Amino acid sequence: ADDCFMSIPFLARLGAMRNEKYFDDAVTQVRGFRHYLYMEDKNIYSHIYFPEDKKANRIPWGRGNGWVIFALSELLMHMPENHPERETVLSAFCELAEGIKACQGKNGMWHQLIDEETTYEESSGTCMFIIALSRAIKYKWTDDSFRDNLIRAWNRLSETCIDEEENVMGVCVGSGCNKEREYYRVLPPCMNDDHGVGIFLLAATEVDSISKL
């Protein structure tokens, strides 16, 4: 799922800057990741597909799902409104947004495994969900029903994951991949990890932008 972000935003920018054929390549990526990783019964994504087993691990790692919806939001921001495959991308975004909404923790943040509230509240994935849902409201990809969810998430994040010295806490360490849930459960949170600092700043910017709407 991480690789969704490594390919799609790059292709989206190439499409906007050089040649619209790159939007078609980006849509191919959207379809491919969805085919191999999307769990239709939960509207969220597995972390990885194992070709040797011909199946995904069906483990919804928080940051993995964050990479996917963040990437889809990047594509929607750059893709022309009249592109023939825009509805394909928008549908994938909205379905994942609904799945993420359903998995939100009772305190407002999302967890390390987003379908397991017994795992810790994880800040980098929460930031990516905040970014994507803020953009959905700002650009009217969805209705306004997600506003309460992202505000609850932002309030919890800013109250518990930033200290007086502006350190960013609760960021899962860099991860490999695994077939067992326990692998993800025991990946520890850390402070000021590269996966969390920049994404927190972008989340703050996006929340600020919708506060003016």
C-alpha positions as CSV (number, residue, x, y, z in Angstrom):
1,A,0.0,0.0,0.0
2,D,2.9,2.4,0.7
3,D,3.9,2.2,-3.0
4,C,0.5,3.7,-4.0
5,F,1.9,7.0,-2.8
6,M,5.3,6.4,-4.4
7,S,3.8,6.2,-7.9
8,I,0.4,8.0,-8.1
9,P,1.3,11.6,-7.0
10,F,4.3,11.6,-9.2
11,L,2.3,10.5,-12.3
12,A,-0.4,13.0,-11.4
13,R,2.1,15.8,-11.5
14,L,3.6,14.6,-14.8
15,G,0.1,14.5,-16.2
16,A,-0.5,18.1,-15.1
17,M,2.9,19.4,-16.3
18,R,3.6,17.5,-19.5
19,N,1.2,15.0,-21.0
20,E,-2.2,13.8,-19.9
21,K,-1.3,10.2,-20.8
22,Y,0.3,10.0,-17.4
23,F,-3.2,10.4,-15.8
24,D,-4.0,7.1,-17.5
25,D,-1.0,5.5,-16.0
26,A,-2.0,6.8,-12.6
27,V,-5.5,5.3,-13.0
28,T,-3.9,2.0,-14.0
29,Q,-2.1,2.1,-10.6
30,V,-5.4,2.9,-8.8
31,R,-7.1,-0.1,-10.4
32,G,-4.1,-2.3,-9.7
33,F,-3.8,-1.5,-6.0
34,R,-7.5,-1.8,-5.5
35,H,-7.6,-5.2,-7.2
36,Y,-4.9,-6.7,-5.0
37,L,-5.4,-4.9,-1.7
38,Y,-8.9,-3.6,-1.3
39,M,-11.1,-5.5,1.3
40,E,-14.7,-4.9,0.0
41,D,-16.2,-6.2,3.2
42,K,-14.5,-3.5,5.2
43,N,-13.9,-0.7,2.6
44,I,-10.2,-0.5,3.7
45,Y,-6.9,-1.8,2.3
46,S,-4.6,-4.6,3.2
47,H,-1.0,-3.6,3.7
48,I,0.5,-6.0,1.2
49,Y,-0.2,-8.7,-1.5
50,F,2.0,-11.8,-1.5
51,P,2.4,-13.0,-5.1
52,E,3.7,-16.4,-4.1
53,D,0.5,-17.0,-2.1
54,K,-1.7,-15.1,-4.5
55,K,-3.4,-13.3,-1.6
56,A,-3.2,-10.2,0.5
57,N,-2.5,-10.3,4.2
58,R,-5.8,-8.6,5.1
59,I,-4.1,-6.5,7.7
60,P,-5.2,-2.9,7.6
61,W,-2.1,-1.1,8.8
62,G,-3.0,2.5,9.7
63,R,-0.2,4.3,7.8
64,G,-0.7,1.9,4.8
65,N,-4.3,3.1,4.4
66,G,-3.1,6.6,4.9
67,W,-0.7,6.3,2.0
68,V,-3.6,5.1,-0.2
69,I,-6.1,7.8,0.5
70,F,-3.4,10.5,0.5
71,A,-2.3,9.4,-2.9
72,L,-5.9,9.3,-4.2
73,S,-6.4,12.9,-3.0
74,E,-3.3,14.0,-4.8
75,L,-4.5,12.5,-8.0
76,L,-8.0,14.1,-7.7
77,M,-6.3,17.5,-7.1
78,H,-4.4,17.4,-10.3
79,M,-6.7,15.4,-12.6
80,P,-8.9,17.4,-15.0
81,E,-12.6,17.5,-14.1
82,N,-13.5,16.1,-17.5
83,H,-11.0,13.2,-17.5
84,P,-13.0,10.1,-18.5
85,E,-11.6,8.1,-15.6
86,R,-12.1,10.8,-12.9
87,E,-15.2,9.0,-11.5
88,T,-13.2,5.8,-11.1
89,V,-10.7,7.6,-8.9
90,L,-13.4,9.6,-7.1
91,S,-15.4,6.4,-6.4
92,A,-12.3,4.7,-5.0
93,F,-11.6,7.7,-2.8
94,C,-15.1,7.9,-1.4
95,E,-15.4,4.2,-0.6
96,L,-12.1,4.3,1.3
97,A,-13.2,7.4,3.1
98,E,-16.3,5.7,4.3
99,G,-14.3,2.7,5.5
100,I,-11.8,4.9,7.3
101,K,-14.7,6.9,8.9
102,A,-16.1,3.6,10.2
103,C,-12.8,2.7,11.8
104,Q,-12.2,5.9,13.7
105,G,-11.3,5.3,17.3
106,K,-13.6,6.4,20.1
107,N,-11.2,9.2,21.2
108,G,-10.9,10.6,17.6
109,M,-7.7,9.2,16.3
110,W,-7.1,6.1,14.3
111,H,-5.1,3.1,15.6
112,Q,-2.0,1.3,14.5
113,L,-4.3,-1.4,13.0
114,I,-7.4,0.6,12.2
115,D,-9.8,-2.2,12.9
116,E,-8.2,-2.9,16.3
117,E,-8.9,-0.3,19.0
118,T,-6.6,-2.3,21.4
119,T,-3.6,-1.1,19.3
120,Y,-2.2,2.3,20.0
121,E,-3.4,5.6,18.5
122,E,-1.0,6.3,15.7
123,S,-0.3,9.8,14.6
124,S,1.1,9.6,11.0
125,G,-1.9,7.6,9.6
126,T,-4.3,9.9,11.5
127,C,-2.6,12.9,9.9
128,M,-3.0,11.4,6.4
129,F,-6.7,10.7,7.0
130,I,-7.1,14.3,8.2
131,I,-5.4,15.6,5.1
132,A,-7.5,13.5,2.7
133,L,-10.9,14.3,4.5
134,S,-10.0,18.0,4.7
135,R,-9.4,18.0,0.9
136,A,-12.6,16.1,0.3
137,I,-14.6,18.9,2.1
138,K,-12.6,21.7,0.5
139,Y,-13.0,20.5,-3.1
140,K,-16.5,19.0,-2.5
141,W,-15.6,15.4,-3.4
142,T,-17.9,14.4,-0.6
143,D,-20.6,16.1,1.4
144,D,-19.7,17.8,4.7
145,S,-20.5,14.8,6.9
146,F,-16.8,14.1,7.4
147,R,-16.1,17.4,9.1
148,D,-16.9,16.3,12.6
149,N,-14.7,13.2,12.1
150,L,-11.6,15.1,11.1
151,I,-12.1,17.8,13.7
152,R,-12.3,15.1,16.4
153,A,-9.2,13.6,15.0
154,W,-7.3,16.9,14.9
155,N,-8.3,17.8,18.5
156,R,-7.1,14.5,19.8
157,L,-3.9,14.5,17.8
158,S,-3.0,18.1,18.8
159,E,-3.8,17.4,22.4
160,T,-1.8,14.1,22.8
161,C,0.8,13.9,20.1
162,I,2.5,17.3,20.4
163,D,4.4,18.4,23.5
164,E,5.4,21.8,24.7
165,E,8.6,21.6,22.7
166,E,6.7,20.8,19.6
167,N,7.9,17.2,19.3
168,V,5.7,14.9,17.3
169,M,4.9,11.7,19.1
170,G,3.0,8.5,18.4
171,V,4.5,7.8,15.0
172,C,4.9,4.2,14.1
173,V,8.5,3.3,13.2
174,G,9.4,2.5,9.6
175,S,7.7,-0.9,8.8
176,G,8.4,-3.9,6.7
177,C,5.5,-6.2,5.9
178,N,4.3,-9.4,7.4
179,K,1.6,-12.1,7.2
180,E,0.8,-11.9,10.9
181,R,-1.1,-9.1,12.8
182,E,1.2,-9.5,15.8
183,Y,4.1,-8.0,13.7
184,Y,2.2,-4.7,13.3
185,R,0.9,-4.7,16.9
186,V,4.4,-4.7,18.3
187,L,5.9,-2.1,16.0
188,P,6.5,0.7,18.5
189,P,5.6,4.4,18.3
190,C,8.4,6.9,18.4
191,M,9.1,10.6,18.5
192,N,9.9,12.9,15.6
193,D,10.2,10.1,13.1
194,D,10.4,11.3,9.5
195,H,7.1,9.7,8.7
196,G,5.3,12.0,11.1
197,V,6.8,15.5,11.3
198,G,6.2,16.8,7.8
199,I,2.8,15.1,7.5
200,F,1.7,16.7,10.8
201,L,2.5,20.1,9.4
202,L,0.5,19.4,6.2
203,A,-2.4,18.2,8.3
204,A,-2.4,21.4,10.3
205,T,-2.4,23.4,7.0
206,E,-5.3,21.5,5.6
207,V,-7.4,21.8,8.8
208,D,-6.7,25.5,8.8
209,S,-7.9,25.8,5.2
210,I,-11.3,24.2,5.9
211,S,-11.8,26.3,9.1
212,K,-12.3,29.2,6.8
213,L,-15.1,27.5,4.8
